[in-house]
Amino acid sequence: MAEPRVRLLHYTWLAFFITFVIWFAHVSLMPTIAASMQLSDAEVKAILVLNVALTIPARILVGALVDRFGPRTSYSVLLVVCGLLCVAFAGAQTFEQLAVTRFLLGLTGAGFVIGIRLVSEWFPPRELGIAEGIYGGWGNFGAAVAKTGVPVLAVSVFGGALGWRYAIGLCGLVAIGYAGVFYLRVRDTPDGSTYFKPKSTGALEVTSKGDLLFYGLVNLPVHLILYVLVWRLSEGELGVLPRSLELASYAIITFMVVSHTWKIWQVNRHLLEREVPAEQRYRFKQVAVLDLAYLACFGSEIAVVSMLPTFFGTTFELSTLWMGLMAGSFTVMNVVARPMGGWLSDRVGRRRVLVACLATQTVGYLVLSRVDASWGVVLAVVVTLCTSVFVQAACGAVYSMVPLIQRRMTGQIAGMAGAYGNVGGVLFLTVLSLVGPHELFVVIAGVSLLAFGAACFVDEPRGFMVEVDERGEVQRIAVE
């Protein structure tokens, strides 16, 4: 029989897998949904944009909630809520209903950060990278299964005009059912372990005045990218948001920026009066570097998967089937590459692996920027696969370090890094709307080079992190 922590890992990656299935269940069915609901091209594009819009703030919010309420409850509730939203999307009768439910389903993408905290509670540092890599890589594969498996359900199993509704609705019901299994079978910590909670869940606690200012600056892009999303949906772009709703959205985002900045100040203003004991400090630089690294690796993955079918199809005159396989060639390596990145981090060193992956990723994107018809499709696919291995290994390396910064805030730190990944995806796709694919690869390579430079200065986790339990007792937690 498997060890308790191994069983826990399987329950957790399967939860993540299911959330990604329901998050991306509609993607390959959009032509069918558009025909059934008589959607315009602008409305179809709006649905795809709305699918990721809420994920950015949701990852930060859910990261705070998991630190406060624990992974078991948080994941179970998320599965139920998103399962119900998935069923609602399947039953939508108007574009407005589709848009609202798809926007709210962006919450599903926040499930990732819950498992990061849960896995970190059960695995020691020497196995944490491989465990988080398996969780992230195998769970991420749910997106690929959704894009290939859900259409099979819709066409071959259910069939007919309502096939897409039954297939997507079934995904939601599976999520609701698994929520019960997860709640009954999973525990937040092993027996005898303490689940450390932050003093506040509204913002990260930092431990120096300089880090307080740094945190405020790093927090801004997570909100500013939301202005870009609203602009993409505005009358001048996709034409979905009327002017009044566009202005209201800008006002809401501005309020979010101001209120979150104020919350950061409230949580950390004590730093002006007293210093945090030296042994309880951590360097916010660690969080900022990992945020940028995840923007470069996972953000580029989101963008490249979205544009690769069209790029290869246009360059090599491929059929729709082969275009789909090209997109899959970049994501399928998640199952192996993320765990590999985590495993190497455990064995070789976390900073060393992250730096090497980002450097190789930079070169890979520069090479992809030179791809044209003269290369031939085989060579282009080989370069794509090689690049994707290091992109996803970098993702594994990032999350081998995230749980080793400060245990009580792992959810919030994971949420911030995850949000930066989505920021990168929106940023790169926005760039793609302004330039061609070759130029996009150059931009991604430039950002990857910047992340590489920053990663050279990240600190290798050493010694112990210090936490204070509910009784006020100081506990040391090994990070190596």
N, C-alpha and C positions, 0 to 999 in steps of 0.2 A: 504494500500500500504506500502511496506517495506521502511524503512528508507534509505536515499541515501548511507550511509556507509554499510548497509547490502547488498544492491544491488551491490555495488562496490565489496564487499567480494565475492559474487557469480560469478561475471564476472571474478574475478581474479583467484579464485581456478579452475574455468573451463578452463582458459587459461593454467594454470599449468597442469591440467589433460590432456589436448590435447597434450601438449609438451611431456608428459611421454608416451602417447599412441604412438606417432610417434617414440619416442626414442626406445621403446621396441617392436614395431610392428613385428619385424622380429624374435624375440627370439624363440617362439614356432613353427615357420615355418622353422627354420633352416634345419631340416631333409629334408623337401620338397625342399627348395632352393638348398641344397647340391645335391640332386638327379637331379634336373632340370638343374643345372649349372655344374654338374659333379665335385664338389669340393672335395678335399682330407680332411682328418680329421684335418691336420695341418692348412689348409686354413679356415675351419670352426672355429677352435679355434682362429685363427688370426682375423676373423671378430668380434668375441665376445670381444676380447681384444681391438681392434680398436674402438669399440663402446664407450668405456669409456676414451680412451687416451686423447682426446682433452678437455674433460669436466673439468679437473683439472685446466689448465691455463685459460680456457674459463670462469669459474666462477669468477675468479679474474678480468679478462678483462671486462666482462659484468657488474660486480658489480661497476667498475669505470665508465662505460658508463651510467649506470642508474642514478648514482649520478650527472652526467654532463648533460644528455639530458632528464631525467625524465622517469618514468615507462611507461606512455602511449605510447610514441614513441618507446621506447626500446622493449617492449613486442610485439608491432605490427610488427616491423621490424623483430624481431626474429621469429615470427610465419610464416611470409612470406618466409624468407630465409630457414628455416628448412622444411617448407612445400614443397618448390621446391626441396630441397635435398632429401626428402622422395620420391617424384615422380621420381627423377633421379635414386635413388636406385632401385625402382620398375622396371625401364626400363633398368637396367644394363644388358649388354650382356657378360661381361667377369669378371673374378675374380678381375682384377685390378680396373675395374669400381665399382664393389661392395665394394672393400676395401677403395677406395678414398671417395666415398659418405658416407660410414658408419663411417669413421674417421671424416669427416666433420660434420656428424650428432651428434657427441659428443657435439657440440655446443648447442644442444637442452637441455641438462642437466643443462645449465647455466640459463635457464628461471626461475628457482626456486628463485634465489636471487632478481630478479626484483620485484616479488610479495611481498617479505619481506619488501622492502622499501615502496611499494605502500600501503600496509595494515597499516604500521606504521604511515603513514601520515593521515589516516582517523580514527584511533581508539585511545581513551585515554588510559593511562597506566593501569587503572583498568580493561580494557577489552582486552588489547593487547595480552596477552598470549592465551586466548581462540580463538581470531581472527586469530592469526598466526598459532595456532594449527589446526584450521579448514582448513585454506589455505593449510598448509603442508600435513595434513593427507588426506583430500579429494582429493587433487591434486595428491599425491603419489599413490592413488588408480588407477590412470590411467595405471600404470605399470601392475597391476593385470588384468585390463580389456583388455589391449593389449595382454597379454599372453593367455587369454581365449577367448576373443571376436573376435580378428582378424582371428584366425584359423577357427572359425565358418563362418565368411564372406568368407574366401578363399575356404572352402570346400562345405558348404551348400548353400551359396547364389550365388557365382560366379561359382565355380567348374572348373574342367578341369585343363589342364597343366598350364594355365595362371592365375588361381585363386589367387595364392599368389601375383602376380604382381598387379592385380586389387584391392585386399584388402589393400595392403600396399599403393598403389597409392591413394586410396580413403582417407586414413588417412591424407596424405599430402594435398589433396584438401580441406579437412575439416579445417585443420590448416590455410590455406590461406584465406578461407572464413571467419573464425572466427577473423582473424586479422582485417578485415574491421569492424566487429561488435565491437570489443574491442576498436578500435581507435575512433569510433563514440560515444560510450556510456560511456567511462571512462575518468576521469580527474585526474591529478596528485595529487591535493589537494582539500579539501573542499573550498567553496567560502570564500574569505577573509584570507586564510592561506598563509604563505610564504613557498616556496620550497627552502630550503637552499642547496647551492652547495659548494663543497670543493674548496679550492684555486687551487688545482692541482688534476688531475685524474690519474696521473701516479703511485702514491704510497700513502699510508696512511700518514696523518699528525700525528706525535706524539708530545708530549708536554714536554719532558725532555730529557736530554742527555742519561741517563740510559735507557730510553725506546727506544731511537734510536738504541742503540746496541742490545737490546732485540729483537726489530722488525727485524733487520737484521738476527739474528739467527733463529727466528720463521719462517721467509720467506724461508729458505733453503729447508726444507723437501718437500715443494710444488713443487719445481723444481727437487730435487734429485730423487723423486719417478718416474719421467719421464725416468731417466736412467734405472730404473728397467723395465719399460714397453718396452723400446727399446731392452733390453736384452732378454725379453720374446719372442720378435718377431725375434730375431737374428737367424743365421744359426745353432748355437749350440742348440737352444731351439725349437721354432716352425718352423724354417727354412723358414720364409717368407721374411725377409729382407736380401738381399745380403750384403756381407761384406762392400762394398763401401757405400751403403745406410745406413748401420748401423753406420759407422764412421761419415758420414755426419750428421746423426741424433744426435749423441753425441755432435758434434761440434755446432749444432744449439741450443741444450739445454744449453751448456756451455755459449754460447753467451747470451741466455735469462737470465741466472743466473747473469752474469756480468752486463748486461744492466739494469736489474731490481734493482740490488744492487746500481748501480750508480744513478738510478732515486730516490731511497729512500734517498740517500745522498743529491741529488739536492733539493728535496722537503723540507728536514729538516735541512739543514746545518746552517740555521739561528739560531738554538739553541745554537751554539757555541758563538754567538755574543750577544744574548739577551734572556731573559727568557719570557716564555708565561705567561700572567697574571694569577694569581692563580685561579680565577673563571672560566677561559676558559680551564683549564687543564682536562685531563682524564687519567686514568691509563691503559697503554697498557696491563698490567697484565690481565685485564678483557678479552681482545681479545684472549690472549694466552690460558687462561684456557678454554674458550668456544671452541676454536679450538681443543684442546686436548679432551674435552668432546665429541664433535661431531665426532671426529675420532673414539672414543671408541664405541659410540652408532650407528650412521648411518653407519660408516665403517664396523662394525660387522654385521649389517643388510644386507649390500650388499654381504658380504662373505657367511653368513649363508644361505641366500636365494639361492645362487648359488650351495652350496654343500649339502644342506639338502635333496633334493630328492634322490641323490645317496647314501648318508649316511643311510637314513631310508630304502631305497630299498635294500641295501646290508645287513643291520642288521636284517630286519624283512622279507626279501624276498617278497617285495611288487610288484604289477603290475605297469606298466608305469602310469596308471591313478592315482593310489594311491600315487605314488611318486610325481606327480604333485600337488595333494591335500596337501601333506606334505609341499611343498614349499609355497603354498598359505596360510597355517596355520600360517606362520611367518609374512606374509605381510598384511593379511586381517585386522589385528587389528589396522593398521594405521588409519583407518577411525574413530575409537573411541579413541585409546590410545594417539595419538598426541594431539588432542583437550583436552583430559583429563589432560595431562601433563601441557598444557598451562593454563587451567582453574584453576588447583590446584596452579600453580605458582602465578596467580593473587590473589588467596584467602589466601593461606597459607604462601607464601614467595618463591621467585624464587630460592635463594640458597638452602633453605631447601629441596625443591622438587627435584632439580637437584642432590644434594648429596644423598638423599634417593633412587632415581632411579638408580644412578650409583652403589650404594652399593648393591642393590637387583639384578641388572644386573650381577654384579660380582659373586654373589652366584649362580644365575641361570646358568651361563656358566660353573661354576665348577660342578654343578649337571649334566648338559648335557654331560660333559666329562666322566661321569661314566655310561652312557646309553649303554646297550648291549641287546642281544636277550632275556635275562631272564626278562627284565623289562616288556615286552609286549608293543604293539604299543599304546594302550590307554594311559597308564601312560606316555610314552615318548611324546605323543602329548600334554598331559596336562602340562607337564613341559615346553615344547616348547612354548605353548601359554602363560603361565605365564611369562616366560622370555621375550617374544616378547612384552608384554604389557609394561614392565618397560623400555625396550630398546627404544621403540617408544615414551613413555612418557618422557624419557630423552631428546629425540630430540625436543619435544615440549617445554620442560623447557629451553633448550639452546636458542631457537629462541624467547622465551618470554623475554630474556635478551638482545639479540643482538641489537634490535632497540633503547635500552635505554642507550647506551654508548655514541654515538655522532651522532646527527640526520643527519648532512650534509654528513657523511661518512657511513651511514647505508648500502648502497649497497656494498661498498668495504669491510666492516666488515663482512657482510653476505656472500659475495663471498669468503672471506678467510676461514671462518668457513665451508662453503659448500665444498670448495676445500679440506680441511682437512678431511671431511667425505669421499671423494673419495680416498684420499691418504690412509685412513684406509682400504678401500675396496681392493685396489691394494696390500697393505702390507699384509693383512690377506690372500688373495688368493695366494700370492707368498709363504707365509709360508705353506699353504695347499699343494702346489706343492712339498714341501720338507719333510713334515711330514704327519702323518695320521690325520683324523678328530678329534679324541679324544685329541691329542696333540694341535690341533688348538684351541679347546675350552679352553684349559688351557692357551694358549698364549693370547687369547681374554680376559679371566678373569684377567690375569696379567695386561694388558693394561687398563682394566676397573678399576682395583684397583688403578692404577697410576692416572687415571682421577678423581677418587673419592677423592684421597688425594689432588689433585690440587684444586678441586671444593670446598673443605673446606675453602680455602683461597680467594675465589671470593667474591667481595663486593656486598652486596645487594643494588640495585639501590635506592638512597635516594635523596630527595630534587629536584634539578633542574640541567639540562644540559644547558649550555650557548652557544648561537650561535650569529653570527654577520651577519645581512642581507646586501643586496647590497648597502644600503644607509649608512652603517657603524654603524647602531644602534644595540645595544646589546639587545637580547631577551632571556628571561628565558623560558625553556620548562620543565614542570613538568615530573618527572619520577616515581612518586608514587601517 
